Amino acid sequence: MEKTHLGTFRRRPVFVARCTLDDLDALQQFSDAVLRRDYFFKKGHWQYLLSSPHLNAVWAIGLGAKGRKESDEPLELVGLFVQHAKSILYNFFLRDDVRGQGLGGMVLQHFQPQTIRAKMDMSTGDPTGFYEKHGYRVAKKVASKGVAGKREQDANIALMVPATTHEHDHG
Ligand SMILES: CC(C)(COP(=O)(O)OP(=O)(O)OC[C@H]1O[C@@H](n2cnc3c(N)ncnc32)[C@H](O)[C@@H]1OP(=O)(O)O)[C@@H](O)C(=O)NCCC(=O)NCCS
């Protein structure tokens, strides 16, 4: 798996690597065992995403061995996110013990997505504050597909853009 070094976290190197269908079991295990408490993925979610590589990229966030910049050993998987159509970020999750210490910000800084689909009704809280802290603003609020009615008050997804983007930039 091709991996990119992003920086250091708790004296361990941070890498991101794009997943392939070979990583399906590892992803499924991570979401079942580590994320399940906070977020439930339907069976087939990862398989669908990995099977449409032209549209979706699933990125794994992993830690290498302490004090090393390069790491040949298998990485410890601590998070993941999905990049849709190159510049839309969603499904961004870190293992709960590594949250709130700058790792998410490091990943965001590296990828600099043009749009973020932030789910505001996460069991762990509304993450829009995290993105705002890192230079994004809410451009629009929409309701996800499963929400009936689609009234404004049902909106549970915030579409976020870099805070420097102005309305007329969208043409
Ligand atoms: C959201 C998430 C990826 C952020 O990564 P992180 O490493 O925890 O974030 P960072 O440490 O880089 O930044 C945290 C900052 O954002 C702020 N923030 C606001 N709302 C937040 C939230 N819901 N979760 C985490 N941080 C939040 C924090 O207050 C913190 O500011 P501070 O440094 O002044 O205290 C991670 O917390 C996570 O996996 N959360 C659960 C799942 C989730 O909500 N995912 C987003 C789906 S769109």
The ligand as a Tripos MOL2 file, in Angstrom:
@<TRIPOS>MOLECULE
LIG
   48    50     1     0     0
SMALL
NO_CHARGES

@<TRIPOS>ATOM
      1 C1        -14.1610   15.0700   13.9760 C.3       1 LIG1
      2 C2        -12.7830   14.4640   14.1320 C.3       1 LIG1
      3 C3        -12.3630   13.7500   12.8250 C.3       1 LIG1
      4 C4        -11.7880   15.6130   14.4330 C.3       1 LIG1
      5 O1        -10.4630   15.1360   14.5990 O.3       1 LIG1
      6 P1         -9.6480   15.5280   15.9550 P.3       1 LIG1
      7 O2         -8.2750   14.9910   15.8470 O.co2     1 LIG1
      8 O3        -10.4590   15.0930   17.1180 O.co2     1 LIG1
      9 O4         -9.6360   17.1280   15.8660 O.3       1 LIG1
     10 P2         -8.4370   18.1430   16.2370 P.3       1 LIG1
     11 O5         -7.7970   17.6680   17.5140 O.co2     1 LIG1
     12 O6         -7.5460   18.3310   15.0690 O.co2     1 LIG1
     13 O7         -9.2500   19.5000   16.4630 O.3       1 LIG1
     14 C5        -10.1070   19.5580   17.5450 C.3       1 LIG1
     15 C6        -10.6330   20.9800   17.6930 C.3       1 LIG1
     16 O8        -11.9130   21.0770   17.0360 O.3       1 LIG1
     17 C7        -12.9170   21.4300   18.0160 C.3       1 LIG1
     18 N1        -14.1760   20.6930   17.8330 N.ar      1 LIG1
     19 C8        -15.3810   21.2400   17.7410 C.ar      1 LIG1
     20 N2        -16.3300   20.3100   17.5910 N.ar      1 LIG1
     21 C9        -15.7160   19.1260   17.6160 C.ar      1 LIG1
     22 C10       -16.1790   17.7770   17.5110 C.ar      1 LIG1
     23 N3        -17.4670   17.4340   17.3750 N.pl3     1 LIG1
     24 N4        -15.2660   16.8040   17.5750 N.ar      1 LIG1
     25 C11       -13.9410   17.0980   17.7160 C.ar      1 LIG1
     26 N5        -13.4540   18.3650   17.8240 N.ar      1 LIG1
     27 C12       -14.3430   19.3750   17.7670 C.ar      1 LIG1
     28 C13       -12.3270   21.0590   19.3540 C.3       1 LIG1
     29 O9        -12.8740   21.8930   20.3430 O.3       1 LIG1
     30 C14       -10.8500   21.2660   19.1670 C.3       1 LIG1
     31 O10       -10.5260   22.6060   19.4300 O.3       1 LIG1
     32 P3         -9.3950   22.9700   20.5500 P.3       1 LIG1
     33 O11        -8.1110   22.4190   19.9640 O.co2     1 LIG1
     34 O12        -9.4290   24.4440   20.6250 O.co2     1 LIG1
     35 O13        -9.8280   22.2600   21.7770 O.co2     1 LIG1
     36 C15       -12.7330   13.4280   15.3120 C.3       1 LIG1
     37 O14       -12.9180   14.1080   16.5400 O.3       1 LIG1
     38 C16       -13.7630   12.3210   15.1990 C.2       1 LIG1
     39 O15       -13.5070   11.2650   14.6260 O.2       1 LIG1
     40 N6        -14.9670   12.5510   15.7720 N.am      1 LIG1
     41 C17       -16.0640   11.5810   15.7610 C.3       1 LIG1
     42 C18       -16.6540   11.3670   14.3870 C.3       1 LIG1
     43 C19       -17.0610   12.6390   13.6690 C.2       1 LIG1
     44 O16       -17.7530   13.4820   14.1740 O.2       1 LIG1
     45 N7        -16.6300   12.7300   12.4020 N.am      1 LIG1
     46 C20       -16.9730   13.7970   11.4870 C.3       1 LIG1
     47 C21       -18.0320   13.3220   10.5520 C.3       1 LIG1
     48 S1        -18.3300   14.5300    9.2840 S.3       1 LIG1
@<TRIPOS>BOND
     1     1     2 1
     2     2     3 1
     3     2     4 1
     4     2    36 1
     5     4     5 1
     6     5     6 1
     7     6     7 2
     8     6     8 1
     9     6     9 1
    10     9    10 1
    11    10    11 2
    12    10    12 1
    13    10    13 1
    14    13    14 1
    15    14    15 1
    16    15    16 1
    17    15    30 1
    18    16    17 1
    19    17    18 1
    20    17    28 1
    21    18    19 ar
    22    18    27 ar
    23    19    20 ar
    24    20    21 ar
    25    21    22 ar
    26    21    27 ar
    27    22    23 1
    28    22    24 ar
    29    24    25 ar
    30    25    26 ar
    31    26    27 ar
    32    28    29 1
    33    28    30 1
    34    30    31 1
    35    31    32 1
    36    32    33 2
    37    32    34 1
    38    32    35 1
    39    36    37 1
    40    36    38 1
    41    38    39 2
    42    38    40 1
    43    40    41 1
    44    41    42 1
    45    42    43 1
    46    43    44 2
    47    43    45 1
    48    45    46 1
    49    46    47 1
    50    47    48 1
@<TRIPOS>SUBSTRUCTURE
     1 LIG1         1 GROUP 0 **** ****
